[in-house]
Amino acid sequence: MSVAKVIELNASSKTSMEDAVKTGLKKCAESVKNIKGAWVNELKVVTDDNGNVTEWRVNLKVSFVVQ
């Protein structure tokens, strides 16, 4: 029987939402093993005064199998 755990983390990127997700998962994988998936729980953008997106921020729920 396997046991899975879910942790929540935030990540950001100046490029895109996809890059923010990849960056967050890559950093997470440095200390968490057996990552099986992630949910994008929340998405936020930071804008300049003209409404242009300057930063993408994601809140992720990452699941992994506990050894």
mmCIF file of the C-alpha atoms, coordinates in Angstrom:
data_MODEL
# 
_entry.id   MODEL 
# 
loop_
_atom_site.group_PDB 
_atom_site.id 
_atom_site.type_symbol 
_atom_site.label_atom_id 
_atom_site.label_alt_id 
_atom_site.label_comp_id 
_atom_site.label_asym_id 
_atom_site.label_entity_id 
_atom_site.label_seq_id 
_atom_site.pdbx_PDB_ins_code 
_atom_site.Cartn_x 
_atom_site.Cartn_y 
_atom_site.Cartn_z 
_atom_site.occupancy 
_atom_site.B_iso_or_equiv 
_atom_site.pdbx_formal_charge 
_atom_site.auth_seq_id 
_atom_site.auth_comp_id 
_atom_site.auth_asym_id 
_atom_site.auth_atom_id 
_atom_site.pdbx_PDB_model_num 
ATOM 1  C CA . MET A 1 1  ? 0.000  0.000  0.000   1.00 0.00 ? 1  MET A CA 1 
ATOM 2  C CA . SER A 1 2  ? 1.290  3.476  -0.894  1.00 0.00 ? 2  SER A CA 1 
ATOM 3  C CA . VAL A 1 3  ? 0.779  6.649  1.072   1.00 0.00 ? 3  VAL A CA 1 
ATOM 4  C CA . ALA A 1 4  ? 0.741  10.007 -0.681  1.00 0.00 ? 4  ALA A CA 1 
ATOM 5  C CA . LYS A 1 5  ? 1.276  13.421 0.847   1.00 0.00 ? 5  LYS A CA 1 
ATOM 6  C CA . VAL A 1 6  ? 0.306  16.837 -0.512  1.00 0.00 ? 6  VAL A CA 1 
ATOM 7  C CA . ILE A 1 7  ? 2.251  20.028 0.150   1.00 0.00 ? 7  ILE A CA 1 
ATOM 8  C CA . GLU A 1 8  ? 1.475  23.561 -0.952  1.00 0.00 ? 8  GLU A CA 1 
ATOM 9  C CA . LEU A 1 9  ? 3.987  25.970 -2.435  1.00 0.00 ? 9  LEU A CA 1 
ATOM 10 C CA . ASN A 1 10 ? 4.167  29.259 -4.329  1.00 0.00 ? 10 ASN A CA 1 
ATOM 11 C CA . ALA A 1 11 ? 6.330  30.005 -7.346  1.00 0.00 ? 11 ALA A CA 1 
ATOM 12 C CA . SER A 1 12 ? 6.749  32.898 -9.761  1.00 0.00 ? 12 SER A CA 1 
ATOM 13 C CA . SER A 1 13 ? 8.138  33.722 -13.193 1.00 0.00 ? 13 SER A CA 1 
ATOM 14 C CA . LYS A 1 14 ? 8.599  36.832 -15.292 1.00 0.00 ? 14 LYS A CA 1 
ATOM 15 C CA . THR A 1 15 ? 7.931  34.728 -18.417 1.00 0.00 ? 15 THR A CA 1 
ATOM 16 C CA . SER A 1 16 ? 4.704  32.707 -18.099 1.00 0.00 ? 16 SER A CA 1 
ATOM 17 C CA . MET A 1 17 ? 2.394  30.672 -15.915 1.00 0.00 ? 17 MET A CA 1 
ATOM 18 C CA . GLU A 1 18 ? 3.889  27.483 -17.352 1.00 0.00 ? 18 GLU A CA 1 
ATOM 19 C CA . ASP A 1 19 ? 7.397  28.640 -16.450 1.00 0.00 ? 19 ASP A CA 1 
ATOM 20 C CA . ALA A 1 20 ? 6.258  29.452 -12.899 1.00 0.00 ? 20 ALA A CA 1 
ATOM 21 C CA . VAL A 1 21 ? 4.877  25.900 -12.539 1.00 0.00 ? 21 VAL A CA 1 
ATOM 22 C CA . LYS A 1 22 ? 8.062  24.337 -13.947 1.00 0.00 ? 22 LYS A CA 1 
ATOM 23 C CA . THR A 1 23 ? 10.250 26.510 -11.707 1.00 0.00 ? 23 THR A CA 1 
ATOM 24 C CA . GLY A 1 24 ? 8.245  25.590 -8.612  1.00 0.00 ? 24 GLY A CA 1 
ATOM 25 C CA . LEU A 1 25 ? 8.326  21.865 -9.373  1.00 0.00 ? 25 LEU A CA 1 
ATOM 26 C CA . LYS A 1 26 ? 12.046 21.910 -10.157 1.00 0.00 ? 26 LYS A CA 1 
ATOM 27 C CA . LYS A 1 27 ? 12.850 23.655 -6.876  1.00 0.00 ? 27 LYS A CA 1 
ATOM 28 C CA . CYS A 1 28 ? 10.525 21.308 -4.971  1.00 0.00 ? 28 CYS A CA 1 
ATOM 29 C CA . ALA A 1 29 ? 12.227 18.269 -6.512  1.00 0.00 ? 29 ALA A CA 1 
ATOM 30 C CA . GLU A 1 30 ? 15.525 19.333 -4.917  1.00 0.00 ? 30 GLU A CA 1 
ATOM 31 C CA . SER A 1 31 ? 14.208 18.210 -1.528  1.00 0.00 ? 31 SER A CA 1 
ATOM 32 C CA . VAL A 1 32 ? 11.072 16.143 -2.249  1.00 0.00 ? 32 VAL A CA 1 
ATOM 33 C CA . LYS A 1 33 ? 11.352 12.775 -3.989  1.00 0.00 ? 33 LYS A CA 1 
ATOM 34 C CA . ASN A 1 34 ? 8.684  10.725 -5.790  1.00 0.00 ? 34 ASN A CA 1 
ATOM 35 C CA . ILE A 1 35 ? 6.620  13.687 -7.023  1.00 0.00 ? 35 ILE A CA 1 
ATOM 36 C CA . LYS A 1 36 ? 3.592  12.288 -8.837  1.00 0.00 ? 36 LYS A CA 1 
ATOM 37 C CA . GLY A 1 37 ? 1.648  15.401 -9.838  1.00 0.00 ? 37 GLY A CA 1 
ATOM 38 C CA . ALA A 1 38 ? 0.549  18.919 -9.028  1.00 0.00 ? 38 ALA A CA 1 
ATOM 39 C CA . TRP A 1 39 ? -2.578 21.048 -9.109  1.00 0.00 ? 39 TRP A CA 1 
ATOM 40 C CA . VAL A 1 40 ? -2.475 24.736 -9.954  1.00 0.00 ? 40 VAL A CA 1 
ATOM 41 C CA . ASN A 1 41 ? -4.581 25.902 -7.056  1.00 0.00 ? 41 ASN A CA 1 
ATOM 42 C CA . GLU A 1 42 ? -4.398 29.630 -7.728  1.00 0.00 ? 42 GLU A CA 1 
ATOM 43 C CA . LEU A 1 43 ? -3.011 31.982 -10.355 1.00 0.00 ? 43 LEU A CA 1 
ATOM 44 C CA . LYS A 1 44 ? -2.087 35.622 -9.848  1.00 0.00 ? 44 LYS A CA 1 
ATOM 45 C CA . VAL A 1 45 ? -0.394 38.202 -12.034 1.00 0.00 ? 45 VAL A CA 1 
ATOM 46 C CA . VAL A 1 46 ? 1.486  41.332 -11.086 1.00 0.00 ? 46 VAL A CA 1 
ATOM 47 C CA . THR A 1 47 ? 1.035  44.251 -13.469 1.00 0.00 ? 47 THR A CA 1 
ATOM 48 C CA . ASP A 1 48 ? 2.606  47.597 -14.156 1.00 0.00 ? 48 ASP A CA 1 
ATOM 49 C CA . ASP A 1 49 ? 0.631  50.852 -14.201 1.00 0.00 ? 49 ASP A CA 1 
ATOM 50 C CA . ASN A 1 50 ? -0.461 50.221 -17.802 1.00 0.00 ? 50 ASN A CA 1 
ATOM 51 C CA . GLY A 1 51 ? -1.917 46.777 -17.072 1.00 0.00 ? 51 GLY A CA 1 
ATOM 52 C CA . ASN A 1 52 ? 0.943  44.815 -18.625 1.00 0.00 ? 52 ASN A CA 1 
ATOM 53 C CA . VAL A 1 53 ? 1.788  41.545 -16.874 1.00 0.00 ? 53 VAL A CA 1 
ATOM 54 C CA . THR A 1 54 ? 5.203  41.790 -15.212 1.00 0.00 ? 54 THR A CA 1 
ATOM 55 C CA . GLU A 1 55 ? 5.142  38.578 -13.162 1.00 0.00 ? 55 GLU A CA 1 
ATOM 56 C CA . TRP A 1 56 ? 3.142  35.339 -13.049 1.00 0.00 ? 56 TRP A CA 1 
ATOM 57 C CA . ARG A 1 57 ? 2.537  33.710 -9.655  1.00 0.00 ? 57 ARG A CA 1 
ATOM 58 C CA . VAL A 1 58 ? 1.108  30.254 -9.023  1.00 0.00 ? 58 VAL A CA 1 
ATOM 59 C CA . ASN A 1 59 ? 0.030  28.410 -5.912  1.00 0.00 ? 59 ASN A CA 1 
ATOM 60 C CA . LEU A 1 60 ? 0.655  24.676 -6.348  1.00 0.00 ? 60 LEU A CA 1 
ATOM 61 C CA . LYS A 1 61 ? -0.456 21.601 -4.441  1.00 0.00 ? 61 LYS A CA 1 
ATOM 62 C CA . VAL A 1 62 ? 2.190  18.961 -5.073  1.00 0.00 ? 62 VAL A CA 1 
ATOM 63 C CA . SER A 1 63 ? 1.559  15.279 -4.375  1.00 0.00 ? 63 SER A CA 1 
ATOM 64 C CA . PHE A 1 64 ? 4.267  12.715 -3.742  1.00 0.00 ? 64 PHE A CA 1 
ATOM 65 C CA . VAL A 1 65 ? 4.524  9.150  -2.511  1.00 0.00 ? 65 VAL A CA 1 
ATOM 66 C CA . VAL A 1 66 ? 5.956  8.720  0.987   1.00 0.00 ? 66 VAL A CA 1 
ATOM 67 C CA . GLN A 1 67 ? 8.643  6.026  1.280   1.00 0.00 ? 67 GLN A CA 1 
# 
